[in-house]
């Protein structure tokens, strides 16, 4: 989460687009993303060049130097050797920054021709990973909407000031920009705070041979951090690259880059088969594809699909049932759907039109036996009294394995929404014996609209306690319900009519109030009365 100067820079950048005639917030984010993506590609290319100089090993260039014979994706999406491509070095960010006005805009928008097979910057971006790749498919209809030279120059100046070479900051910048969608009246399901995503990924501890899905992926935040998590976890001590970065105040910071050198045997799986994200907003999916590509996932299964619909089952039968090892999601939980458009396998599982109930039912269907899901749900899912609410909870507890309920503070989505939520973790099949509960009271930020950083943060402890719980093996440590972390048996939950609200089971220790002796209270009252009488006498004297 960003504050202060960084937030001001994004606000200035946003205003520049408005002043330049681009006012649709989704379009603004899309155009900013293209420019950020271009700079990030140049940053990555520079890192690879330095690494290649040290190791004396070639690498696959994003921008041809006119000499090396890197792989060509062509139309097949498969690597094949080819003769050296024409030089594309003039399309790199640091070279563009030296250009001004009309010449810069012309190079950005220049089309490919027979005489110039390279074309301009935007044409290069669209063809970076091949026409048949996920990224290529989403970029096919992409348009560079900036038509004013002054706006392009100013936007690039402001983006140059952003610390995009710091991984965490990059995610926070996206989070802040996406938050503007909600303030503009667009559905807020696109945005999940980075630190909440990070905790959820750490809780489920993904493995590099899994298949991972987000059925309402937005910009792919869960998928991106799952990749970052694997990249860090599977990097040896020798595989950590360190670079020195200068800060605005003149100091330097050592930035650690995790290469994921221990993931080599999984590279093909990660590139083509591991990550799956579905949504029905093309701009968001385009950003998701860019995000994944920057993290080394060249061909994720990112598609424009309504996963609750009949068409999803008809068009993607393999992935729609018994397929995934892990599902991570914060699906939209407001509004109802037309029952006729929802697949009957979901409405038969929970007879409802409410998306907050349909999505957990969908996740159960999409998981393979033994697969696990971590999903953010509104509190109503935990204690709602309707037949559909009770049916969903009883199905998860009686037919599958409910692992955990982690209550989040109600201000975690502010200033965009004040809804109370929880993280529900469950495993398909299995048997529910005991459920881990954790009451997160603080997430490291103030719970008002300002969301300023604070010292109190329960998230690291929630992860620590979850690991100590160890799928119930450590339940002897969680018998005290007055603590933040405790366990409840499935039988007790059944007796409480499947109520999963943490307040139903958490014990609030009673502290007997301590009162002063009556004689001490009377002495204080007498002293106060004497003081009042003295003040009245003094006031009376002033009025004579």
N, C-alpha and C positions, 0 to 999 in steps of 0.2 A: 504494500500500500504506500502511495507516495504522498508527500506533503510539501508545503512551502514552494521553493523556487521551481522544482520540477513541474508541479501542478500549474504554476503560472505560465511556464513555457508551453505546455499543452494547450492551455486556455488561449494564449496568444496565437498559436498555430491554428486553432479552431476558428478564431475570429478572422484570421487572414483568409481562410477559405470562404467564410461568410461574406467578407468584403469583396472577394473575387467572384462572387456569384454562385458558389456551390453551397447550398443551404441544407440539403437533405442530410441528416446526421449519418445515415448509413453510407451514403456516397462519400461524405467527408472522411469517415474511417477507412473506407476502401482505398481512396486515393492516397491518404497518409500512409496506409499499409504498403502500397506499391513502392513509395519512396523509401520507407524504412527498410523494406525487403531488399531494395537495391543497395542501400548502404551496408546492411548486414551481410549480403553476398560479398561485398568488397572486403569487409572485415575478415570474413572466413577465408577468402582467397589470400589475403595478406598472411594470415596465420599459417595456412598451408604452404605458402612460399617459404616462410621462415623455417618451418619444420623440414621441408624438402631440402633446403640449403644445409641444414644440420645433418640430416640422415643420408643425403645423397640419393634419395629415392624419389622417383617421379610421382605426380599425383594427377588426378583427373581435374583439369581446369574447367571452371565455370566460364571464364573469359579466355578464349584462345589467345596464345601469344604468337600465333602464326607459324610456329615451329613444331610443337609437340603434337603427337597423334593421340589425343585423348579419345575416349569412347564416344560414339555417336549413337544417340537413341533412335534417331530417324523416326519412322512411322511404326516400327514394330515394338518399341518399348524395351528392346533387348540390346545389350551392348554389342557393338561390332566395330572392328578396327577400320579406320578410314584414313585417307590422306589428310595432312594437316589442314585445318580450317583457316580461313582468312583471320587475320588478327582482329580481336574484339577488345583490345586493351583500352581503346578510346571510349568505350561504353562504361567503364568503371566509375564508381562514385567519385573517387578523389580526382579523376580527370575531368569529370563533369563540373565539379565545384569551381574549376578555373574558368569555366565558360559563363557568359552572361546573356541575358535577354533573348532575343529572337533566335540566335544561333543555337542556344541551349534547348529552347522549345522545339525547334525544327528537328534536332537530333533525337529528342525524346519521342517524337511522333512520326519519324520517318519510316515509310513502309519498305518492305523488301521488294527488290526488282531483279531482273535478270542481270543487270549491270552491277547491282549492289546486293548480293545474296545475304549479307549480314543485316542490312536495314538499320533501324534506330534502336534506342534503348528498350522501348516497350515491346517491340517485336522480339528482341532478344529474350526478355523476361518470359514472354508467352511460349517460347520454344525451348526453354532451358532444359527440360527433362523429357522432351519428346511429345508428340501430339497424342499418343495413346496412353500416356501416363495419367495418373489422377490429376496432377497439377496441370498438365497440358489440356485435359478435358475441361477443367474449370476456367482456364485462362482463354479458352477458345473464343468466348463471347465477351471477354473483358474489354473495357474501354478506358482509355486515358482521358479523363474529363477536363484536365487543366488546359485552358486555351489562352490564358493571359501570361505573358512572359514574366511580368512583375510578381504574380502569385507563385509561379514555379521557383523563381530565384529566392523569394522570401521564405517559402516553405522549406526549401533545401537548406537555407541558412539556419532555420530553427531546428530542423532535424539533425543537422551537424552538431548542435549544442546538446542533444539528448545523449545520455550515457548508455547507448545501445550495446556497448561491449561488455556490460555487466548483466549476466543472465537474469538475476532476480529483478533488477530494475526494469528490464524489458517487459517481463510479465506484468509488473505493476503498472507500467505505462499503458499497456493494453487494457488492463482492468479499469483504469481511470477513464480511458476513452470509451470503453463499452458501457460504462456507467452513464454516459451522456445519452445513450439510447433510451434509458428509462425516463430520464428527466424530459426527454422529447416526446414521451407518450408512447414509445414503442415497447412491446412486451419485454419484461425484464428477465426472461428465462435464459438470455444469452450470457449472463454474468454470474460467476461464482468467485468469491474472493480467493486470491492465490494461496493464502496461508491455510484456508480450509481445504482446498484441493490437495495441497502438499500433505496435510495431516491424513486425509483419507487414503492417499496412495501409500503412505508409510504404514498405515494400519493393515492394509491388505497385502503388502510386500510382494509385488508381482514378480513372476519368474520369466526369464527371457524366452522360454519355449511355449508360453501361453498365447492364447488368442484373446484380445482385449477389445471391449466394445463400449461405446457411449451412444445409446439410441436417441439422444437429444443433444447432440454434441456442440451446437453453436460454433464457436471458434476453435474448438478442440482442446480446451484447457486441460481436461483430465488426461487425454491421450498424450499431449505434449509433456506434462509433468511425469507421467508414467515412464516416458522415454528418458527424460532427464534423470529420474530416479535410477533406472537401470544403468544409464551411462555412468553415473557416479558410483553405484554399488559395484559395478564390474570393471573398475579401473584399478590397475595395480599401482603401487607406489611409483614405479618407473614410468607409468603411463600418464602421470599428471604433468601437463604443460603449465608453465607459469609465465605470465607476462606482466610487465610493469606498466601501470596506467596512471597518467597524470590527472589529478583532481583540479577542480576550478580554483581552489585556494592555494595551489602550488605544491601541495603534498603529493606523494605517490602511494598507490595501492597495488598490492600484488594480487592479481586475478588468477585463480586456479581454473584450468580448463581440463575437464575429465574426458579422456579420449575413448573410454570404453574398450580398451585394448583386449579385455578378457571376453568380449562378446563376439569375437571373430567367427566362431563356429555357428553363431545364430544370425549372421548378417543377412542372409537371403530371406530367412523367415521374418526378421524384423522389417526388412525393406518392402516385402510384398504381401505378407500373410498375417502379421501380428495385430495390426491396428485397424479398427473398423469404427467409423463414425457416421451417423445419419441425422439429417435434419431437413427442413424444407425451406430454408432461406439461402439462396445461392451465394449471396455476398458473404455471409458468415462461413459457408463451406469453402469458399475461395480463400478466405483468411486462414481457415483451418489447414487447408492443403499447403499454403505457404509456411505456416508454423511448423508442420510436420517435416517439410522438405529441409528447412533450416536445421532440423535436428537429425538429419541423416536418414529420414524415412521417405524414400523417393516415390513409393507407389502404394500409399495406404488406401484402404477401401473406404474412401470418403464419398458419400453419395447423397443426392437429393431424394430423400425418401421420408414418407410419413410412416413410422414404424408401427403405429397403432392400426393402420388401415388394412383393408382386405388386399389391396394391391401389393403390399410389402410381402405378404405370404406367397402370393401368386408369382411375383417376379424374383424374389430371393428366398426360395424354399429352404435352401441349405442352411443359411445363417439365421433364419427366423425361428428355428426350433433346435434345442439340444446341441448347441454348437460352441458356446463361449466358456472359457475358463474364468473370466473376470468381467464384470460389468461395473463401471463407475459412472455415476450420473447425478445431475441436479435437474430433473425434468420440470417442465412447466407445471405448476400446480394451482392454476386458477382457470375457471371456466369449465364448460361441459361440451361434449362433442355430440354430433349426430350419431345415434346408436347404429344406424344402418351402415355407416362408413367404417365402424370399428369391427375388427375381425371377431367372429363368433367365439373363437377359442378364449378371447378375453372377457367378453360379456357373459359367457357361461361360467367363467371362473369367479367373476365379481359382477353382479348385475347392477351396473351403474354407468353413468355417462361422465363421471368425474375423472379428470386426467390423473389426479394424485393417487387414485386407486388402480386405474388401468395400467399405469406404467410399472408398478411393482409386479403386477400379474404378467405383463409382457416380459419383464426380466426373468421371472421364473421359467417362462416358456423358452426363452433364448439361451439360458444357461444349460450346459451339459451337467449330468449328475456329478456332484462334487464341486461344481463351479460355484464361485462366490460373488456376491453383489454388495457394493457399498453405495447407498443412495440417500440423498437428502429428501426428507419428507416433511410436510407441515405437521404441526403437533396434532391436528385433527385426525390424522391417520392413526395415531397411537391410541386415542381414546374415543373416537367417534362412535355413536351409539346406533347408527343405521345398520340395517342387515348387511349391506355391502361392506361397511367398515369392519364389522365383526367377522364376516366371512373371510376377508383378506387376512386378518391377523390369525384366525384359527387355522387357516390353510398353511401359513408359514410356520406356525408352531407345531401343528399336529402332523403335517405331511412332509415337512422339510426341517431345517435346523436354523432357528433364530439364534444368531451369535451375540449380537450386541445392540443396545440402544444408547446412543451418545447424545445427550441433550445439549443443544447449542444455545447461547444467550440470544434473547430476542432482538438485540441490536446488531447482530452480525452482518445483516444485509443493508443496514442503513448507510447512506441517507435515502436509498432507493426503495426500500421496503422494510417494514417493521414486523413482519410475520415471524412467529415463533416456529422454530424448526428443530429437527433432530436428524442424526445420521443413523440409518438402520442398516445393519450388516446381517446378511443371511446366506446360507449355503443350500443349494438345491439337493434334495434327498437328505439323507442323514436323519438324525433324531434330536429333538430339542430336549435337553435335560436341565441345563442351567443357563441363564442369560446374564451377560455382563452389562451393567449399567454404569454410566459415568455422567456426572453433572458438571458440564463446562460452564463456569460462571464468568470467566474472563478469557478473552482471546488475544490479548496483547494490544488491543486498541480500545479507546473509550467507546462506550455504547450509545453515544449520542450521534447527532447528524455529522459532527466534525470528524469523528473516528481518528482522533490523534493517538499516536503511540503511547502506551503506558507500560509500567513494569509488570503488572499482574497478567499472567498468561498460563492458562491451564492446559493448553494444547500439547506441549512436550510431555507433561505428566500423564495425559490421557494415553499417549502412545506408549509410554513406559509401563503404565499399569496394564494396558492391553497385552503387551508382550509378557508381562508377569502372569497374566491370566492364562496364557498358553492354551487356548481352546478348552478351558475348563480344568486343565491339569493342576492349575494353581489356585483353585477356588477356595482352599482353606484360608487364603490371605484376604478374602473378600466377604467376610461374614458380618462386618460392622457396617450397618446401613446408615450410620451417621457420617460416614466418610464420603468423599466424592465418588469413589469407585466401590461398587458392591455387586453382589450377585443375587438373583432371585430364581427359584426353581420353577420349572415349567408347570408343575402341579399347582403351585400357588397362583401363577398367572391365570390358569384355567379357572380356579376358584373365584378370581376377581373378574370373570367374564372377559378374559383376554385383554384387559386394560394394560397398556404398555407405558402410560405416563409415569415419569420418574417420581412425581409427587405421591403416587399411590403407594410406593414402597419405601421411599427414603424416610429415615427417621430424623426428626429435628430434635436434638437433645434439649430437655427442659431444664432451664436454669432458674432455680427458685430465687425470686427477688429478695434483696437484703434491705431492710428498713432500719432507720435509726430508732433508738428507744424513744417512747413518747415524751419523756422528760427533756431529752435533747431537742426534740422538735418544738416543744413549748418554750424552751429558752430562746430559740431562734426567732420564734414568733414575737416574744416579748421584746427582743432587741429591735426587731423591725418596727414594732408598734411605737417604741420609744423614739426611734429615728423619725418616723412619720410625724409624731406629736411635736418634736423639736422643729421640724421644717415648717409645720403649720404655724407655730408660734412666731417663727422668724418672718414668715410671709405676712402675718397679721400686723407685725411691727412696721413693715414697709408700707402698709396701706394707711397707717395713721397720719 
